[in-house]
Amino acid sequence: MSAPATELRSAAIARLKADAGLKATAMGASPRVVNRAPEREAFPYLVLRSSLRPWDTSSDRGHEHTLEIYLAGEAEGDKEGEAIFYAVQASLRDWAPASFSAHRLVNLVLLFEDVRAEEGGRRYVGLQRWRAVTEELS
């Protein structure tokens, strides 16, 4: 059995890499979506990180996750980054995977998004923060 955070992150990365809307952005035909910051990755790229907090009730157990998606790109201004994050939102907003190996996604909500130009407008960075709830399959 995999850890719930690993399962969620891996499934989200697979979803984003396969998403036609994201491929139509500056991310291109093979979106660079990874689970740790790359040393020499071509721009733009997304990095997914997560943390979790367990919960349980008298009948169920699960986890509340914070899924953070970091974006780095190299273009004038931040419009490219906004288009990429819009595609990420569209991909994840209605995502309903059947289940992971031992957990199922109950809820996924976007809490925060920020994209801004840096280095005199030559690069941009962004952050999306999502709240996910998973429960253990019995």
N, CA, C and O atoms as CSV, one atom per row, in Angstrom:
chain,resi,resn,atom,element,x,y,z
A,1,MET,N,N,0.843,-1.181,0.000
A,1,MET,CA,C,0.000,0.000,0.000
A,1,MET,C,C,0.886,1.240,0.000
A,1,MET,O,O,1.826,1.336,0.789
A,2,SER,N,N,0.584,2.194,-0.889
A,2,SER,CA,C,1.331,3.444,-0.978
A,2,SER,C,C,0.816,4.455,0.030
A,2,SER,O,O,-0.318,4.366,0.499
A,3,ALA,N,N,1.655,5.403,0.350
A,3,ALA,CA,C,1.232,6.495,1.215
A,3,ALA,C,C,0.206,7.344,0.469
A,3,ALA,O,O,0.348,7.546,-0.737
A,4,PRO,N,N,-0.819,7.846,1.151
A,4,PRO,CA,C,-1.869,8.604,0.473
A,4,PRO,C,C,-1.355,9.848,-0.248
A,4,PRO,O,O,-1.852,10.178,-1.325
A,5,ALA,N,N,-0.372,10.545,0.321
A,5,ALA,CA,C,0.160,11.745,-0.335
A,5,ALA,C,C,0.865,11.370,-1.635
A,5,ALA,O,O,0.736,12.074,-2.637
A,6,THR,N,N,1.612,10.259,-1.621
A,6,THR,CA,C,2.304,9.792,-2.820
A,6,THR,C,C,1.299,9.399,-3.893
A,6,THR,O,O,1.473,9.731,-5.065
A,7,GLU,N,N,0.252,8.695,-3.493
A,7,GLU,CA,C,-0.776,8.287,-4.454
A,7,GLU,C,C,-1.451,9.492,-5.099
A,7,GLU,O,O,-1.619,9.532,-6.318
A,8,LEU,N,N,-1.833,10.465,-4.294
A,8,LEU,CA,C,-2.510,11.652,-4.815
A,8,LEU,C,C,-1.596,12.426,-5.748
A,8,LEU,O,O,-2.002,12.807,-6.845
A,9,ARG,N,N,-0.367,12.659,-5.317
A,9,ARG,CA,C,0.594,13.415,-6.134
A,9,ARG,C,C,0.876,12.706,-7.453
A,9,ARG,O,O,0.881,13.339,-8.508
A,10,SER,N,N,1.110,11.402,-7.401
A,10,SER,CA,C,1.400,10.631,-8.619
A,10,SER,C,C,0.223,10.658,-9.589
A,10,SER,O,O,0.411,10.802,-10.797
A,11,ALA,N,N,-0.982,10.519,-9.063
A,11,ALA,CA,C,-2.172,10.543,-9.915
A,11,ALA,C,C,-2.379,11.931,-10.527
A,11,ALA,O,O,-2.751,12.040,-11.695
A,12,ALA,N,N,-2.141,12.983,-9.753
A,12,ALA,CA,C,-2.290,14.348,-10.270
A,12,ALA,C,C,-1.243,14.636,-11.347
A,12,ALA,O,O,-1.553,15.259,-12.362
A,13,ILE,N,N,-0.007,14.184,-11.130
A,13,ILE,CA,C,1.042,14.378,-12.133
A,13,ILE,C,C,0.664,13.665,-13.428
A,13,ILE,O,O,0.789,14.241,-14.508
A,14,ALA,N,N,0.206,12.423,-13.331
A,14,ALA,CA,C,-0.205,11.668,-14.522
A,14,ALA,C,C,-1.358,12.378,-15.229
A,14,ALA,O,O,-1.366,12.480,-16.455
A,15,ARG,N,N,-2.311,12.860,-14.473
A,15,ARG,CA,C,-3.457,13.573,-15.051
A,15,ARG,C,C,-2.997,14.799,-15.825
A,15,ARG,O,O,-3.419,15.011,-16.962
A,16,LEU,N,N,-2.133,15.609,-15.218
A,16,LEU,CA,C,-1.684,16.837,-15.871
A,16,LEU,C,C,-0.815,16.555,-17.095
A,16,LEU,O,O,-0.930,17.249,-18.105
A,17,LYS,N,N,0.045,15.557,-17.017
A,17,LYS,CA,C,0.896,15.219,-18.168
A,17,LYS,C,C,0.070,14.777,-19.376
A,17,LYS,O,O,0.479,14.982,-20.519
A,18,ALA,N,N,-1.093,14.171,-19.122
A,18,ALA,CA,C,-1.931,13.652,-20.208
A,18,ALA,C,C,-2.989,14.653,-20.677
A,18,ALA,O,O,-3.681,14.387,-21.660
A,19,ASP,N,N,-3.130,15.780,-20.012
A,19,ASP,CA,C,-4.218,16.712,-20.282
A,19,ASP,C,C,-4.030,17.483,-21.590
A,19,ASP,O,O,-3.014,18.152,-21.780
A,20,ALA,N,N,-5.007,17.387,-22.483
A,20,ALA,CA,C,-4.940,18.058,-23.786
A,20,ALA,C,C,-4.936,19.576,-23.633
A,20,ALA,O,O,-4.243,20.267,-24.380
A,21,GLY,N,N,-5.695,20.103,-22.678
A,21,GLY,CA,C,-5.735,21.547,-22.462
A,21,GLY,C,C,-4.391,22.093,-22.023
A,21,GLY,O,O,-3.983,23.167,-22.467
A,22,LEU,N,N,-3.706,21.377,-21.168
A,22,LEU,CA,C,-2.385,21.809,-20.713
A,22,LEU,C,C,-1.365,21.694,-21.848
A,22,LEU,O,O,-0.477,22.535,-21.980
A,23,LYS,N,N,-1.500,20.652,-22.662
A,23,LYS,CA,C,-0.602,20.484,-23.810
A,23,LYS,C,C,-0.775,21.605,-24.840
A,23,LYS,O,O,0.157,21.905,-25.586
A,24,ALA,N,N,-1.952,22.221,-24.887
A,24,ALA,CA,C,-2.222,23.301,-25.829
A,24,ALA,C,C,-1.614,24.636,-25.380
A,24,ALA,O,O,-1.609,25.599,-26.146
A,25,THR,N,N,-1.109,24.699,-24.163
A,25,THR,CA,C,-0.468,25.923,-23.666
A,25,THR,C,C,1.017,25.894,-24.020
A,25,THR,O,O,1.454,25.063,-24.816
A,26,ALA,N,N,1.779,26.792,-23.434
A,26,ALA,CA,C,3.228,26.834,-23.645
A,26,ALA,C,C,3.924,25.593,-23.102
A,26,ALA,O,O,5.108,25.385,-23.366
A,27,MET,N,N,3.199,24.759,-22.341
A,27,MET,CA,C,3.788,23.527,-21.810
A,27,MET,C,C,4.117,22.572,-22.951
A,27,MET,O,O,5.036,21.762,-22.822
A,28,GLY,N,N,3.387,22.646,-24.071
A,28,GLY,CA,C,3.685,21.833,-25.241
A,28,GLY,C,C,3.174,20.410,-25.143
A,28,GLY,O,O,2.445,20.054,-24.217
A,29,ALA,N,N,3.567,19.609,-26.109
A,29,ALA,CA,C,3.055,18.239,-26.250
A,29,ALA,C,C,3.468,17.317,-25.117
A,29,ALA,O,O,2.819,16.298,-24.881
A,30,SER,N,N,4.531,17.656,-24.419
A,30,SER,CA,C,5.005,16.814,-23.323
A,30,SER,C,C,5.232,17.681,-22.084
A,30,SER,O,O,6.369,18.036,-21.775
A,31,PRO,N,N,4.140,18.027,-21.366
A,31,PRO,CA,C,4.270,18.927,-20.213
A,31,PRO,C,C,5.254,18.394,-19.171
A,31,PRO,O,O,5.239,17.213,-18.826
A,32,ARG,N,N,6.093,19.279,-18.688
A,32,ARG,CA,C,7.052,18.925,-17.651
A,32,ARG,C,C,6.386,19.145,-16.295
A,32,ARG,O,O,6.275,20.269,-15.807
A,33,VAL,N,N,5.946,18.028,-15.702
A,33,VAL,CA,C,5.260,18.045,-14.414
A,33,VAL,C,C,5.990,17.042,-13.528
A,33,VAL,O,O,6.027,15.851,-13.835
A,34,VAL,N,N,6.571,17.523,-12.431
A,34,VAL,CA,C,7.438,16.689,-11.606
A,34,VAL,C,C,7.078,16.829,-10.128
A,34,VAL,O,O,6.286,17.693,-9.752
A,35,ASN,N,N,7.673,15.961,-9.288
A,35,ASN,CA,C,7.366,16.039,-7.855
A,35,ASN,C,C,8.485,16.666,-7.029
A,35,ASN,O,O,8.398,16.705,-5.802
A,36,ARG,N,N,9.517,17.149,-7.675
A,36,ARG,CA,C,10.536,17.936,-6.963
A,36,ARG,C,C,11.186,18.905,-7.943
A,36,ARG,O,O,11.241,18.646,-9.146
A,37,ALA,N,N,11.670,20.006,-7.424
A,37,ALA,CA,C,12.241,21.054,-8.267
A,37,ALA,C,C,13.439,20.519,-9.050
A,37,ALA,O,O,14.372,19.969,-8.465
A,38,PRO,N,N,13.411,20.680,-10.354
A,38,PRO,CA,C,14.508,20.182,-11.188
A,38,PRO,C,C,15.707,21.113,-11.149
A,38,PRO,O,O,15.570,22.313,-10.909
A,39,GLU,N,N,16.880,20.549,-11.388
A,39,GLU,CA,C,18.086,21.374,-11.448
A,39,GLU,C,C,18.235,22.034,-12.811
A,39,GLU,O,O,18.597,23.207,-12.906
A,40,ARG,N,N,17.953,21.272,-13.867
A,40,ARG,CA,C,18.128,21.800,-15.225
A,40,ARG,C,C,16.938,21.426,-16.100
A,40,ARG,O,O,17.091,20.699,-17.082
A,41,GLU,N,N,15.803,21.899,-15.762
A,41,GLU,CA,C,14.597,21.591,-16.535
A,41,GLU,C,C,14.306,22.755,-17.465
A,41,GLU,O,O,14.485,23.916,-17.097
A,42,ALA,N,N,13.860,22.441,-18.663
A,42,ALA,CA,C,13.462,23.489,-19.601
A,42,ALA,C,C,12.201,24.168,-19.069
A,42,ALA,O,O,11.359,23.524,-18.444
A,43,PHE,N,N,12.078,25.442,-19.315
A,43,PHE,CA,C,10.885,26.195,-18.902
A,43,PHE,C,C,9.799,26.005,-19.951
A,43,PHE,O,O,10.119,25.752,-21.112
A,44,PRO,N,N,8.563,26.114,-19.594
A,44,PRO,CA,C,8.011,26.151,-18.243
A,44,PRO,C,C,7.876,24.740,-17.668
A,44,PRO,O,O,7.864,23.750,-18.399
A,45,TYR,N,N,7.774,24.678,-16.335
A,45,TYR,CA,C,7.546,23.394,-15.674
A,45,TYR,C,C,6.694,23.604,-14.422
A,45,TYR,O,O,6.603,24.705,-13.879
A,46,LEU,N,N,6.076,22.509,-13.988
A,46,LEU,CA,C,5.259,22.485,-12.777
A,46,LEU,C,C,5.868,21.512,-11.787
A,46,LEU,O,O,6.336,20.441,-12.174
A,47,VAL,N,N,5.865,21.872,-10.518
A,47,VAL,CA,C,6.329,20.996,-9.445
A,47,VAL,C,C,5.169,20.812,-8.473
A,47,VAL,O,O,4.589,21.790,-8.000
A,48,LEU,N,N,4.830,19.558,-8.174
A,48,LEU,CA,C,3.757,19.259,-7.230
A,48,LEU,C,C,4.348,18.790,-5.916
A,48,LEU,O,O,5.205,17.906,-5.883
A,49,ARG,N,N,3.877,19.393,-4.831
A,49,ARG,CA,C,4.258,18.987,-3.478
A,49,ARG,C,C,2.989,18.857,-2.661
A,49,ARG,O,O,1.964,19.460,-2.978
A,50,SER,N,N,3.070,18.066,-1.614
A,50,SER,CA,C,1.870,17.919,-0.795
A,50,SER,C,C,2.223,17.656,0.658
A,50,SER,O,O,3.320,17.206,0.989
A,51,SER,N,N,1.268,17.948,1.501
A,51,SER,CA,C,1.345,17.588,2.913
A,51,SER,C,C,-0.032,17.057,3.288
A,51,SER,O,O,-1.010,17.288,2.577
A,52,LEU,N,N,-0.102,16.349,4.400
A,52,LEU,CA,C,-1.397,15.800,4.770
A,52,LEU,C,C,-1.594,15.775,6.265
A,52,LEU,O,O,-0.652,15.828,7.055
A,53,ARG,N,N,-2.858,15.690,6.615
A,53,ARG,CA,C,-3.266,15.577,8.015
A,53,ARG,C,C,-4.303,14.458,8.080
A,53,ARG,O,O,-5.323,14.524,7.394
A,54,PRO,N,N,-4.055,13.427,8.900
A,54,PRO,CA,C,-5.034,12.339,8.994
A,54,PRO,C,C,-6.294,12.777,9.737
A,54,PRO,O,O,-6.259,13.676,10.577
A,55,TRP,N,N,-7.387,12.134,9.414
A,55,TRP,CA,C,-8.651,12.341,10.123
A,55,TRP,C,C,-9.362,11.000,10.231
A,55,TRP,O,O,-9.113,10.088,9.442
A,56,ASP,N,N,-10.236,10.889,11.200
A,56,ASP,CA,C,-11.090,9.705,11.249
A,56,ASP,C,C,-12.369,10.023,11.996
A,56,ASP,O,O,-12.429,10.912,12.845
A,57,THR,N,N,-13.383,9.261,11.646
A,57,THR,CA,C,-14.691,9.358,12.294
A,57,THR,C,C,-14.993,7.969,12.860
A,57,THR,O,O,-14.142,7.081,12.819
A,58,SER,N,N,-16.174,7.790,13.374
A,58,SER,CA,C,-16.519,6.475,13.918
A,58,SER,C,C,-16.605,5.410,12.827
A,58,SER,O,O,-16.526,4.217,13.118
A,59,SER,N,N,-16.767,5.839,11.558
A,59,SER,CA,C,-16.914,4.853,10.486
A,59,SER,C,C,-15.878,4.948,9.366
A,59,SER,O,O,-15.734,3.997,8.598
A,60,ASP,N,N,-15.158,6.054,9.247
A,60,ASP,CA,C,-14.226,6.262,8.133
A,60,ASP,C,C,-12.899,6.833,8.603
A,60,ASP,O,O,-12.801,7.475,9.649
A,61,ARG,N,N,-11.881,6.572,7.788
A,61,ARG,CA,C,-10.563,7.184,8.015
A,61,ARG,C,C,-10.065,7.754,6.698
A,61,ARG,O,O,-10.387,7.247,5.624
A,62,GLY,N,N,-9.287,8.803,6.795
A,62,GLY,CA,C,-8.751,9.394,5.578
A,62,GLY,C,C,-7.735,10.463,5.877
A,62,GLY,O,O,-7.154,10.507,6.962
A,63,HIS,N,N,-7.522,11.344,4.883
A,63,HIS,CA,C,-6.520,12.399,4.997
A,63,HIS,C,C,-6.998,13.674,4.333
A,63,HIS,O,O,-7.679,13.648,3.308
A,64,GLU,N,N,-6.631,14.780,4.935
A,64,GLU,CA,C,-6.831,16.081,4.317
A,64,GLU,C,C,-5.462,16.511,3.797
A,64,GLU,O,O,-4.499,16.605,4.558
A,65,HIS,N,N,-5.388,16.768,2.505
A,65,HIS,CA,C,-4.125,17.098,1.849
A,65,HIS,C,C,-4.085,18.572,1.471
A,65,HIS,O,O,-5.112,19.171,1.152
A,66,THR,N,N,-2.907,19.139,1.511
A,66,THR,CA,C,-2.644,20.410,0.869
A,66,THR,C,C,-1.736,20.086,-0.303
A,66,THR,O,O,-0.598,19.656,-0.118
A,67,LEU,N,N,-2.243,20.293,-1.506
A,67,LEU,CA,C,-1.495,20.033,-2.728
A,67,LEU,C,C,-1.059,21.384,-3.286
A,67,LEU,O,O,-1.895,22.219,-3.633
A,68,GLU,N,N,0.251,21.593,-3.371
A,68,GLU,CA,C,0.774,22.844,-3.899
A,68,GLU,C,C,1.413,22.585,-5.253
A,68,GLU,O,O,2.191,21.647,-5.428
A,69,ILE,N,N,1.066,23.439,-6.205
A,69,ILE,CA,C,1.602,23.338,-7.555
A,69,ILE,C,C,2.391,24.609,-7.823
A,69,ILE,O,O,1.839,25.708,-7.868
A,70,TYR,N,N,3.698,24.434,-8.000
A,70,TYR,CA,C,4.593,25.554,-8.282
A,70,TYR,C,C,4.838,25.606,-9.787
A,70,TYR,O,O,4.964,24.571,-10.441
A,71,LEU,N,N,4.903,26.806,-10.322
A,71,LEU,CA,C,5.095,27.023,-11.744
A,71,LEU,C,C,6.295,27.930,-11.944
A,71,LEU,O,O,6.446,28.932,-11.244
A,72,ALA,N,N,7.146,27.585,-12.895
A,72,ALA,CA,C,8.270,28.444,-13.266
A,72,ALA,C,C,8.316,28.511,-14.779
A,72,ALA,O,O,8.209,27.489,-15.457
A,73,GLY,N,N,8.475,29.708,-15.304
A,73,GLY,CA,C,8.520,29.885,-16.747
A,73,GLY,C,C,9.417,31.036,-17.135
A,73,GLY,O,O,9.810,31.857,-16.306
A,74,GLU,N,N,9.727,31.077,-18.399
A,74,GLU,CA,C,10.620,32.100,-18.933
A,74,GLU,C,C,9.943,32.737,-20.135
A,74,GLU,O,O,9.996,32.212,-21.247
A,75,ALA,N,N,9.312,33.864,-19.896
A,75,ALA,CA,C,8.627,34.609,-20.951
A,75,ALA,C,C,8.393,36.021,-20.429
A,75,ALA,O,O,8.438,36.260,-19.222
A,76,GLU,N,N,8.148,36.943,-21.333
A,76,GLU,CA,C,7.849,38.314,-20.934
A,76,GLU,C,C,6.508,38.353,-20.201
A,76,GLU,O,O,5.503,37.851,-20.703
A,77,GLY,N,N,6.505,38.949,-19.021
A,77,GLY,CA,C,5.270,39.081,-18.258
A,77,GLY,C,C,4.793,37.776,-17.661
A,77,GLY,O,O,5.557,36.821,-17.522
A,78,ASP,N,N,3.509,37.746,-17.308
A,78,ASP,CA,C,2.971,36.575,-16.626
A,78,ASP,C,C,1.753,35.974,-17.329
A,78,ASP,O,O,1.116,35.072,-16.785
A,79,LYS,N,N,1.422,36.455,-18.517
A,79,LYS,CA,C,0.248,35.936,-19.237
A,79,LYS,C,C,0.380,34.455,-19.571
A,79,LYS,O,O,-0.606,33.721,-19.504
A,80,GLU,N,N,1.570,34.006,-19.926
A,80,GLU,CA,C,1.805,32.587,-20.218
A,80,GLU,C,C,1.517,31.746,-18.977
A,80,GLU,O,O,0.877,30.698,-19.066
A,81,GLY,N,N,1.987,32.204,-17.836
A,81,GLY,CA,C,1.751,31.491,-16.582
A,81,GLY,C,C,0.277,31.438,-16.218
A,81,GLY,O,O,-0.208,30.416,-15.732
A,82,GLU,N,N,-0.440,32.538,-16.451
A,82,GLU,CA,C,-1.876,32.549,-16.171
A,82,GLU,C,C,-2.610,31.545,-17.056
A,82,GLU,O,O,-3.528,30.868,-16.593
A,83,ALA,N,N,-2.214,31.444,-18.323
A,83,ALA,CA,C,-2.848,30.483,-19.241
A,83,ALA,C,C,-2.565,29.041,-18.793
A,83,ALA,O,O,-3.443,28.180,-18.864
A,84,ILE,N,N,-1.345,28.791,-18.338
A,84,ILE,CA,C,-0.998,27.442,-17.860
A,84,ILE,C,C,-1.820,27.102,-16.624
A,84,ILE,O,O,-2.379,26.008,-16.539
A,85,PHE,N,N,-1.902,28.018,-15.667
A,85,PHE,CA,C,-2.662,27.739,-14.455
A,85,PHE,C,C,-4.163,27.608,-14.741
A,85,PHE,O,O,-4.854,26.849,-14.062
A,86,TYR,N,N,-4.667,28.330,-15.727
A,86,TYR,CA,C,-6.067,28.170,-16.098
A,86,TYR,C,C,-6.300,26.745,-16.611
A,86,TYR,O,O,-7.318,26.130,-16.293
A,87,ALA,N,N,-5.366,26.225,-17.398
A,87,ALA,CA,C,-5.477,24.851,-17.906
A,87,ALA,C,C,-5.375,23.840,-16.762
A,87,ALA,O,O,-6.076,22.829,-16.769
A,88,VAL,N,N,-4.510,24.104,-15.780
A,88,VAL,CA,C,-4.404,23.218,-14.615
A,88,VAL,C,C,-5.736,23.199,-13.861
A,88,VAL,O,O,-6.223,22.138,-13.472
A,89,GLN,N,N,-6.320,24.392,-13.658
A,89,GLN,CA,C,-7.626,24.462,-12.989
A,89,GLN,C,C,-8.667,23.647,-13.728
A,89,GLN,O,O,-9.407,22.875,-13.117
A,90,ALA,N,N,-8.727,23.814,-15.039
A,90,ALA,CA,C,-9.723,23.092,-15.846
A,90,ALA,C,C,-9.520,21.583,-15.740
A,90,ALA,O,O,-10.490,20.825,-15.712
A,91,SER,N,N,-8.276,21.152,-15.680
A,91,SER,CA,C,-7.975,19.728,-15.608
A,91,SER,C,C,-8.350,19.125,-14.258
A,91,SER,O,O,-8.906,18.028,-14.197
A,92,LEU,N,N,-8.048,19.834,-13.187
A,92,LEU,CA,C,-8.252,19.280,-11.847
A,92,LEU,C,C,-9.621,19.588,-11.241
A,92,LEU,O,O,-10.082,18.877,-10.348
A,93,ARG,N,N,-10.258,20.634,-11.722
A,93,ARG,CA,C,-11.528,21.083,-11.117
A,93,ARG,C,C,-12.571,19.966,-11.054
A,93,ARG,O,O,-13.208,19.779,-10.017
A,94,ASP,N,N,-12.749,19.235,-12.128
A,94,ASP,CA,C,-13.768,18.186,-12.161
A,94,ASP,C,C,-13.162,16.789,-12.161
A,94,ASP,O,O,-13.804,15.830,-12.588
A,95,TRP,N,N,-11.947,16.675,-11.690
A,95,TRP,CA,C,-11.241,15.400,-11.685
A,95,TRP,C,C,-11.881,14.468,-10.673
A,95,TRP,O,O,-12.074,14.832,-9.513
A,96,ALA,N,N,-12.201,13.293,-11.107
A,96,ALA,CA,C,-12.809,12.302,-10.223
A,96,ALA,C,C,-12.217,10.932,-10.531
A,96,ALA,O,O,-12.881,10.094,-11.140
A,97,PRO,N,N,-10.971,10.696,-10.115
A,97,PRO,CA,C,-10.402,9.377,-10.372
A,97,PRO,C,C,-11.205,8.313,-9.639
A,97,PRO,O,O,-11.709,8.547,-8.540
A,98,ALA,N,N,-11.317,7.157,-10.247
A,98,ALA,CA,C,-12.085,6.078,-9.624
A,98,ALA,C,C,-11.550,5.796,-8.229
A,98,ALA,O,O,-12.319,5.759,-7.268
A,99,SER,N,N,-10.261,5.599,-8.106
A,99,SER,CA,C,-9.621,5.419,-6.799
A,99,SER,C,C,-8.134,5.263,-7.023
A,99,SER,O,O,-7.669,5.073,-8.147
A,100,PHE,N,N,-7.413,5.344,-5.951
A,100,PHE,CA,C,-5.999,5.025,-5.961
A,100,PHE,C,C,-5.938,3.591,-5.452
A,100,PHE,O,O,-6.981,2.942,-5.373
A,101,SER,N,N,-4.794,3.077,-5.113
A,101,SER,CA,C,-4.740,1.673,-4.688
A,101,SER,C,C,-5.481,1.425,-3.380
A,101,SER,O,O,-6.114,0.381,-3.220
A,102,ALA,N,N,-5.415,2.357,-2.454
A,102,ALA,CA,C,-6.053,2.120,-1.158
A,102,ALA,C,C,-6.889,3.311,-0.684
A,102,ALA,O,O,-7.391,3.307,0.440
A,103,HIS,N,N,-7.040,4.329,-1.534
A,103,HIS,CA,C,-7.759,5.542,-1.143
A,103,HIS,C,C,-8.612,6.027,-2.305
A,103,HIS,O,O,-8.386,5.653,-3.455
A,104,ARG,N,N,-9.589,6.859,-1.993
A,104,ARG,CA,C,-10.351,7.502,-3.060
A,104,ARG,C,C,-10.446,8.986,-2.772
A,104,ARG,O,O,-10.501,9.412,-1.618
A,105,LEU,N,N,-10.464,9.768,-3.846
A,105,LEU,CA,C,-10.579,11.213,-3.732
A,105,LEU,C,C,-12.032,11.571,-3.476
A,105,LEU,O,O,-12.920,11.210,-4.249
A,106,VAL,N,N,-12.264,12.286,-2.380
A,106,VAL,CA,C,-13.616,12.682,-2.006
A,106,VAL,C,C,-13.892,14.101,-2.471
A,106,VAL,O,O,-14.999,14.411,-2.909
A,107,ASN,N,N,-12.881,14.968,-2.375
A,107,ASN,CA,C,-13.085,16.385,-2.648
A,107,ASN,C,C,-11.763,17.014,-3.060
A,107,ASN,O,O,-10.711,16.652,-2.532
A,108,LEU,N,N,-11.808,17.957,-4.001
A,108,LEU,CA,C,-10.628,18.707,-4.420
A,108,LEU,C,C,-11.068,20.118,-4.761
A,108,LEU,O,O,-11.888,20.318,-5.657
A,109,VAL,N,N,-10.518,21.109,-4.041
A,109,VAL,CA,C,-10.943,22.498,-4.188
A,109,VAL,C,C,-9.716,23.403,-4.289
A,109,VAL,O,O,-8.772,23.270,-3.511
A,110,LEU,N,N,-9.737,24.325,-5.255
A,110,LEU,CA,C,-8.673,25.320,-5.376
A,110,LEU,C,C,-8.871,26.384,-4.306
A,110,LEU,O,O,-9.945,26.978,-4.201
A,111,LEU,N,N,-7.814,26.626,-3.500
A,111,LEU,CA,C,-7.885,27.611,-2.422
A,111,LEU,C,C,-7.210,28.926,-2.766
A,111,LEU,O,O,-7.630,29.984,-2.299
A,112,PHE,N,N,-6.159,28.862,-3.586
A,112,PHE,CA,C,-5.323,30.047,-3.795
A,112,PHE,C,C,-4.568,29.912,-5.101
A,112,PHE,O,O,-4.167,28.814,-5.488
A,113,GLU,N,N,-4.375,31.042,-5.785
A,113,GLU,CA,C,-3.544,31.060,-6.984
A,113,GLU,C,C,-2.865,32.411,-7.100
A,113,GLU,O,O,-3.472,33.452,-6.849
A,114,ASP,N,N,-1.598,32.379,-7.483
A,114,ASP,CA,C,-0.847,33.614,-7.703
A,114,ASP,C,C,0.177,33.367,-8.798
A,114,ASP,O,O,0.919,32.387,-8.745
A,115,VAL,N,N,0.223,34.243,-9.785
A,115,VAL,CA,C,1.241,34.209,-10.832
A,115,VAL,C,C,1.827,35.602,-10.911
A,115,VAL,O,O,1.091,36.588,-10.957
A,116,ARG,N,N,3.138,35.690,-10.929
A,116,ARG,CA,C,3.761,37.019,-11.000
A,116,ARG,C,C,5.040,36.989,-11.817
A,116,ARG,O,O,5.747,35.982,-11.872
A,117,ALA,N,N,5.316,38.113,-12.446
A,117,ALA,CA,C,6.544,38.271,-13.221
A,117,ALA,C,C,7.689,38.551,-12.259
A,117,ALA,O,O,7.510,39.209,-11.234
A,118,GLU,N,N,8.872,38.039,-12.605
A,118,GLU,CA,C,10.079,38.280,-11.814
A,118,GLU,C,C,11.232,38.600,-12.752
A,118,GLU,O,O,11.094,38.527,-13.973
A,119,GLU,N,N,12.363,38.955,-12.173
A,119,GLU,CA,C,13.579,39.258,-12.914
A,119,GLU,C,C,13.318,40.264,-14.030
A,119,GLU,O,O,13.669,40.042,-15.188
A,120,GLY,N,N,12.691,41.379,-13.647
A,120,GLY,CA,C,12.426,42.430,-14.620
A,120,GLY,C,C,11.425,42.033,-15.685
A,120,GLY,O,O,11.417,42.611,-16.772
A,121,GLY,N,N,10.578,41.051,-15.392
A,121,GLY,CA,C,9.558,40.629,-16.337
A,121,GLY,C,C,10.000,39.548,-17.297
A,121,GLY,O,O,9.220,39.145,-18.160
A,122,ARG,N,N,11.241,39.059,-17.176
A,122,ARG,CA,C,11.745,38.029,-18.107
A,122,ARG,C,C,11.333,36.616,-17.699
A,122,ARG,O,O,11.360,35.707,-18.529
A,123,ARG,N,N,10.959,36.418,-16.458
A,123,ARG,CA,C,10.511,35.114,-15.954
A,123,ARG,C,C,9.249,35.307,-15.142
A,123,ARG,O,O,8.926,36.417,-14.720
A,124,TYR,N,N,8.541,34.210,-14.931
A,124,TYR,CA,C,7.372,34.256,-14.069
A,124,TYR,C,C,7.372,33.032,-13.168
A,124,TYR,O,O,7.939,31.990,-13.494
A,125,VAL,N,N,6.729,33.190,-12.041
A,125,VAL,CA,C,6.548,32.085,-11.096
A,125,VAL,C,C,5.093,32.094,-10.662
A,125,VAL,O,O,4.408,33.113,-10.744
A,126,GLY,N,N,4.636,30.940,-10.198
A,126,GLY,CA,C,3.258,30.860,-9.741
A,126,GLY,C,C,3.093,29.804,-8.673
A,126,GLY,O,O,3.938,28.926,-8.498
A,127,LEU,N,N,1.993,29.910,-7.969
A,127,LEU,CA,C,1.642,28.938,-6.940
A,127,LEU,C,C,0.130,28.748,-6.947
A,127,LEU,O,O,-0.632,29.714,-6.920
A,128,GLN,N,N,-0.287,27.500,-6.984
A,128,GLN,CA,C,-1.678,27.136,-6.727
A,128,GLN,C,C,-1.675,26.260,-5.484
A,128,GLN,O,O,-0.805,25.408,-5.305
A,129,ARG,N,N,-2.659,26.484,-4.635
A,129,ARG,CA,C,-2.817,25.645,-3.441
A,129,ARG,C,C,-4.215,25.033,-3.481
A,129,ARG,O,O,-5.220,25.740,-3.567
A,130,TRP,N,N,-4.254,23.709,-3.418
A,130,TRP,CA,C,-5.497,22.949,-3.458
A,130,TRP,C,C,-5.693,22.216,-2.139
A,130,TRP,O,O,-4.724,21.829,-1.486
A,131,ARG,N,N,-6.938,22.031,-1.755
A,131,ARG,CA,C,-7.282,21.196,-0.601
A,131,ARG,C,C,-7.947,19.942,-1.148
A,131,ARG,O,O,-8.918,20.019,-1.901
A,132,ALA,N,N,-7.420,18.800,-0.766
A,132,ALA,CA,C,-7.974,17.514,-1.202
A,132,ALA,C,C,-8.317,16.692,0.025
A,132,ALA,O,O,-7.626,16.752,1.041
A,133,VAL,N,N,-9.390,15.925,-0.079
A,133,VAL,CA,C,-9.767,14.995,0.974
A,133,VAL,C,C,-9.824,13.610,0.341
A,133,VAL,O,O,-10.493,13.399,-0.671
A,134,THR,N,N,-9.111,12.674,0.956
A,134,THR,CA,C,-9.166,11.284,0.516
A,134,THR,C,C,-9.632,10.433,1.691
A,134,THR,O,O,-9.433,10.786,2.854
A,135,GLU,N,N,-10.254,9.310,1.365
A,135,GLU,CA,C,-10.620,8.376,2.430
A,135,GLU,C,C,-10.120,6.988,2.063
A,135,GLU,O,O,-9.994,6.626,0.893
A,136,GLU,N,N,-9.846,6.238,3.104
A,136,GLU,CA,C,-9.343,4.870,2.908
A,136,GLU,C,C,-10.471,3.991,2.404
A,136,GLU,O,O,-11.619,4.106,2.832
A,137,LEU,N,N,-10.111,3.101,1.472
A,137,LEU,CA,C,-11.069,2.109,0.994
A,137,LEU,C,C,-11.081,0.962,1.992
A,137,LEU,O,O,-10.032,0.563,2.497
A,138,SER,N,N,-12.259,0.435,2.276
A,138,SER,CA,C,-12.301,-0.660,3.241
A,138,SER,C,C,-12.262,-2.007,2.562
A,138,SER,O,O,-12.289,-3.038,3.235
